[in-house]
Amino acid sequence: MPNALPPTPLYLEDLQPGRRFASAALTVDEQQIIDFALQFDPQIFHTDAVAARGTLFGGLVASGWHTAALTMRLIVENLPIAGGVIGMGGQAEWPRPVRPGDVLHVEGEILEVTPSSSRPDRGIVAVRAETLNQKGETVQILTAKLMVFRRPVKEPPAPRHPRAGGDPGTQERTVARLALDPRLRGDDAERAVFKRGRGYFASLFSAKAVNFSTKLVRNFFVPSSVMLLSASNMPSL
């Protein structure tokens, strides 16, 4: 019996030709066969157990599409492809019918893995899946192509480059503190704030930046006074 695939999502890199998988089992009862057929394939050998005895099958049998739907369920539940089992075409054969009471499971194999030449994030995987009953008899053979995504590439975080003049947050707090300092008045306050402010603005702009003007409004912090620095008073950096 082939090993069951792990429950973790599978990407294109995880699937290699020759890898096999197997599903759990499920039982098909008479009422399920009739209910499916009444909605999707209303033929007498799928819908009426008595009338079906006089047909080619000699009794009630499941629609081939019912078998295909059950196979799909078993594949989805036991082949955890990342992004889902997305079909891109295939072929189904039904060598023998499914009858009430049959216990089905799926065994499959990866046939081919082809990375996409135009979509680098995905590829095509060809699979062959056989649906078998409790006697080991094959009731369906499915050959299909699936679209499978590659494992996402984690981009490294962008490098952090320290800004000129130190941490701008620290510089800004220093400028504000000097602007509020009651011990500094007039020219002393202007020179102190300007000295710190120049380093602060240098951290926001390039160290090579020239020809810019800076305005520090003191009443932004203390409404009673205003201090204005112009570019003409500021030496180039």
C-alpha positions in Angstrom: 0.0 0.0 0.0 1.6 3.4 -1.0 2.3 5.8 1.8 -0.3 8.5 2.4 0.8 12.1 1.7 1.4 14.4 4.6 -1.4 16.9 5.5 0.8 19.9 5.0 0.2 21.8 1.7 2.1 20.5 -1.3 3.8 22.8 -3.8 5.3 22.0 -7.2 8.7 21.4 -5.6 7.2 18.6 -3.5 5.9 16.6 -6.4 8.2 14.4 -8.3 7.5 11.8 -11.0 6.9 8.4 -9.5 5.6 9.7 -6.2 2.5 7.8 -5.2 -0.5 8.6 -3.0 -3.5 6.9 -1.5 -6.8 8.0 -0.1 -9.0 7.0 2.7 -12.1 4.9 1.9 -15.8 5.6 1.6 -18.9 3.4 1.2 -21.5 4.0 -1.5 -25.1 3.1 -0.6 -28.2 2.6 -2.8 -29.9 5.8 -1.9 -26.8 7.9 -2.8 -26.7 6.3 -6.2 -30.4 7.0 -6.9 -30.3 10.6 -5.5 -27.3 11.5 -7.7 -28.7 10.0 -10.8 -32.2 11.6 -10.4 -30.4 15.0 -10.4 -27.6 14.5 -12.9 -28.0 11.2 -14.9 -31.6 10.0 -14.8 -31.3 6.6 -16.5 -33.2 3.6 -15.3 -30.2 1.5 -14.3 -29.1 4.4 -12.0 -32.6 5.3 -10.6 -34.7 2.1 -10.2 -33.2 -1.0 -8.5 -36.0 -3.3 -9.8 -36.1 -2.1 -13.4 -32.3 -2.1 -13.5 -32.3 -5.9 -13.3 -33.4 -6.1 -16.9 -30.7 -3.9 -18.2 -27.1 -4.6 -19.4 -25.9 -4.2 -15.8 -28.3 -6.6 -14.2 -28.9 -4.3 -11.3 -28.6 -0.8 -9.9 -25.2 0.9 -10.7 -23.8 4.3 -10.0 -23.5 6.8 -12.8 -19.9 7.2 -14.0 -20.1 10.9 -13.2 -21.1 9.9 -9.6 -17.9 7.7 -9.5 -15.9 10.6 -10.8 -17.4 13.0 -8.2 -16.6 10.5 -5.4 -13.1 10.2 -6.8 -12.7 14.0 -6.8 -13.7 14.1 -3.1 -11.2 11.5 -2.1 -8.4 13.2 -4.1 -9.2 16.6 -2.5 -9.3 15.2 1.0 -6.1 13.3 0.6 -3.9 15.2 -1.8 -3.4 18.6 -0.1 -2.1 20.6 -3.0 -1.5 24.3 -2.0 -4.2 26.5 -3.6 -6.5 23.5 -4.3 -6.7 20.7 -6.9 -7.1 22.7 -10.1 -7.8 20.6 -13.1 -6.6 21.6 -16.6 -8.1 18.6 -18.5 -8.0 14.9 -18.4 -9.6 11.6 -19.4 -11.7 9.2 -17.3 -12.4 5.5 -18.0 -14.9 3.2 -16.2 -13.9 -0.4 -16.7 -16.6 -1.7 -14.3 -19.6 -0.1 -12.5 -19.9 0.8 -8.9 -22.7 -1.0 -7.1 -24.5 -0.4 -3.8 -22.3 -1.3 -0.8 -19.0 -0.9 -2.7 -16.2 0.6 -0.6 -14.0 2.9 -2.7 -10.5 4.3 -2.4 -8.1 6.0 -4.7 -4.5 5.2 -5.5 -2.5 7.5 -7.7 0.9 8.4 -9.1 2.6 11.6 -10.2 3.5 11.0 -13.9 5.2 14.3 -14.9 6.0 17.7 -13.5 6.5 20.6 -15.9 7.4 24.1 -14.6 5.7 26.8 -16.6 8.0 28.8 -19.0 5.8 31.8 -18.9 4.4 31.8 -15.3 7.4 31.2 -13.0 5.1 30.8 -9.9 3.4 27.6 -11.2 3.6 24.4 -13.2 1.6 21.5 -14.6 1.5 18.1 -12.9 0.2 15.0 -14.7 -1.3 12.4 -12.5 -2.9 9.0 -12.9 -5.5 8.0 -10.3 -7.2 4.6 -10.0 -10.4 4.2 -8.0 -10.8 0.7 -6.6 -13.5 -1.2 -4.8 -13.2 -3.4 -1.7 -12.1 -6.3 -3.9 -9.3 -4.4 -5.4 -11.1 -4.1 -8.7 -10.6 -0.8 -10.7 -13.8 1.0 -11.3 -12.3 4.2 -12.7 -9.0 5.3 -14.2 -8.4 9.1 -14.3 -5.5 10.7 -16.1 -5.4 14.4 -15.5 -3.3 17.5 -15.6 -3.3 19.8 -12.6 -2.1 23.4 -12.2 0.2 23.5 -9.1 1.8 26.6 -7.5 5.5 26.9 -6.6 6.4 27.5 -3.0 6.3 31.3 -2.4 9.7 32.9 -2.1 10.2 35.0 1.0 11.9 38.2 0.2 14.6 39.3 2.7 13.7 42.5 4.6 15.1 45.7 3.2 18.3 46.8 4.9 17.9 49.7 7.3 20.3 52.5 6.7 20.9 55.0 9.5 20.0 58.5 8.6 22.6 61.3 8.8 22.6 63.3 12.0 21.3 60.4 14.2 17.8 59.4 15.1 15.4 62.0 13.7 13.0 61.4 16.6 15.7 62.2 19.1 16.7 65.3 17.2 13.1 66.5 16.9 12.6 66.1 20.7 15.8 68.0 21.4 14.8 70.9 19.2 11.4 71.1 20.9 13.0 71.0 24.3 15.4 73.8 23.5 12.6 75.9 22.1 10.8 75.6 25.4 13.8 76.1 27.7 13.0 79.2 29.8 16.7 79.8 30.5 17.4 80.5 26.9 16.2 83.9 25.7 16.7 86.0 22.6 19.9 85.3 20.6 20.9 82.4 22.9 17.7 80.5 22.3 17.9 81.1 18.6 21.5 79.9 18.4 20.8 76.8 20.5 17.8 75.8 18.6 19.5 76.5 15.3 22.5 74.3 16.2 20.3 71.4 17.1 17.8 72.0 14.3 20.5 71.9 11.6 21.4 68.3 12.7 17.7 67.4 12.7 17.0 68.7 9.2 20.2 67.1 8.0 18.7 63.7 9.1 15.6 64.3 7.0 17.4 65.5 3.9 20.6 64.3 2.3 23.9 65.5 3.8 24.6 67.0 0.4 21.4 69.0 0.3 21.9 72.8 0.1 19.7 75.7 -0.9 16.8 74.9 1.5 15.0 77.0 4.0 13.9 76.0 7.4 11.3 77.6 9.6 11.0 76.8 13.3 7.9 78.4 14.8 8.3 78.7 18.4 4.7 79.3 19.2 4.0 75.9 17.8 5.2 74.8 21.3 4.8 78.1 23.3 2.0 80.4 21.9 3.5 83.5 23.6 6.6 83.8 21.4 7.6 83.1 17.8 11.1 82.4 16.5 11.8 82.2 12.8 15.0 81.0 11.1 15.6 81.8 7.5 17.9 80.2 5.0 20.0 83.3 4.9 21.0 82.8 8.5 21.7 79.1 8.1 25.1 77.9 6.9 25.2 75.3 4.2 25.6 71.7 5.3 
